[in-house]
Amino acid sequence: MNRQIQHDDHITEQNKLLDQLHSSVMNTRHYAVSIGDDLREQDGMLDGLHSGVTLAADESRRQNSNVMRLLKESEEKGFCVAVIVLVLIMFLLLVI
């Protein structure tokens, strides 16, 4: 009889430990799901940022090409015209 009580106590203790382990696993699962959601959100934000940076880089290349074209044309038309055009471009860029 004493042995049966000890066995029952041991089973009860194991059940308590299993309940604690289950609770810990469920908490870990909750944190993992939350981290996954955060990662998906941040991935979307990074995709948006990448698109914005790509557009800005393309615009920068286009503007650089325009400036190079203007510089080549200014060699033909004169230095003063180039300076005036560049000042106007800088003014427009500052206003925009």
C-alpha positions as CSV (number, residue, x, y, z in Angstrom):
1,M,0.0,0.0,0.0
2,N,2.8,2.4,0.9
3,R,4.5,1.6,-2.4
4,Q,1.2,2.4,-4.2
5,I,1.0,5.8,-2.5
6,Q,4.6,6.5,-3.4
7,H,3.9,5.5,-7.0
8,D,0.8,7.8,-7.1
9,D,2.8,10.7,-5.6
10,H,5.5,10.1,-8.2
11,I,2.9,10.0,-11.0
12,T,1.3,13.2,-9.7
13,E,4.7,14.9,-9.5
14,Q,5.5,13.8,-13.1
15,N,2.1,15.2,-14.2
16,K,2.9,18.5,-12.6
17,L,6.3,18.6,-14.4
18,L,4.7,17.7,-17.7
19,D,2.1,20.4,-17.2
20,Q,4.9,22.9,-16.6
21,L,6.8,21.6,-19.6
22,H,3.7,21.9,-21.7
23,S,3.1,25.5,-20.5
24,S,6.8,26.3,-21.3
25,V,6.5,24.8,-24.8
26,M,3.3,26.7,-25.5
27,N,4.9,30.0,-24.4
28,T,7.8,29.3,-26.6
29,R,5.5,28.6,-29.5
30,H,3.7,31.9,-28.9
31,Y,7.0,33.8,-28.9
32,A,8.0,32.0,-32.1
33,V,4.8,32.8,-33.9
34,S,5.1,36.4,-32.7
35,I,8.7,36.6,-34.0
36,G,7.6,35.1,-37.3
37,D,4.9,37.8,-37.7
38,D,7.4,40.5,-36.9
39,L,9.8,39.1,-39.4
40,R,7.2,39.1,-42.1
41,E,6.3,42.7,-41.3
42,Q,9.9,43.8,-41.4
43,D,10.5,41.9,-44.6
44,G,7.6,43.9,-46.2
45,M,9.1,47.1,-44.9
46,L,12.5,46.2,-46.3
47,D,11.0,45.4,-49.7
48,G,9.3,48.9,-49.7
49,L,12.6,50.5,-48.7
50,H,14.5,48.6,-51.5
51,S,11.9,49.8,-54.0
52,G,12.4,53.4,-52.8
53,V,16.1,53.2,-52.9
54,T,16.0,51.7,-56.4
55,L,13.8,54.5,-57.6
56,A,16.1,57.1,-56.0
57,A,19.2,55.5,-57.6
58,D,17.5,55.4,-61.0
59,E,16.5,59.1,-60.7
60,S,20.0,60.0,-59.6
61,R,21.5,58.2,-62.6
62,R,19.1,60.0,-64.9
63,Q,19.9,63.4,-63.4
64,N,23.6,62.6,-63.6
65,S,23.2,61.7,-67.3
66,N,21.3,65.0,-67.9
67,V,24.1,67.0,-66.2
68,M,26.7,65.2,-68.3
69,R,24.8,66.0,-71.4
70,L,24.5,69.6,-70.4
71,L,28.2,69.8,-69.7
72,K,29.0,68.4,-73.2
73,E,26.5,70.9,-74.7
74,S,28.0,73.7,-72.7
75,E,31.4,73.1,-74.2
76,E,29.9,73.8,-77.5
77,K,27.7,76.8,-76.5
78,G,30.0,78.3,-74.0
79,F,30.8,78.2,-70.3
80,C,28.4,81.0,-69.3
81,V,25.3,79.2,-70.6
82,A,26.4,76.0,-68.7
83,V,26.7,77.9,-65.5
84,I,23.3,79.6,-65.9
85,V,21.7,76.2,-66.7
86,L,23.4,74.5,-63.8
87,V,22.3,77.3,-61.4
88,L,18.8,76.9,-62.6
89,I,18.8,73.2,-62.1
90,M,20.2,73.6,-58.6
91,F,17.5,76.1,-57.8
92,L,14.8,73.8,-59.1
93,L,16.2,70.9,-57.1
94,L,16.3,73.0,-54.0
95,V,12.7,74.1,-54.5
96,I,11.4,70.6,-55.2
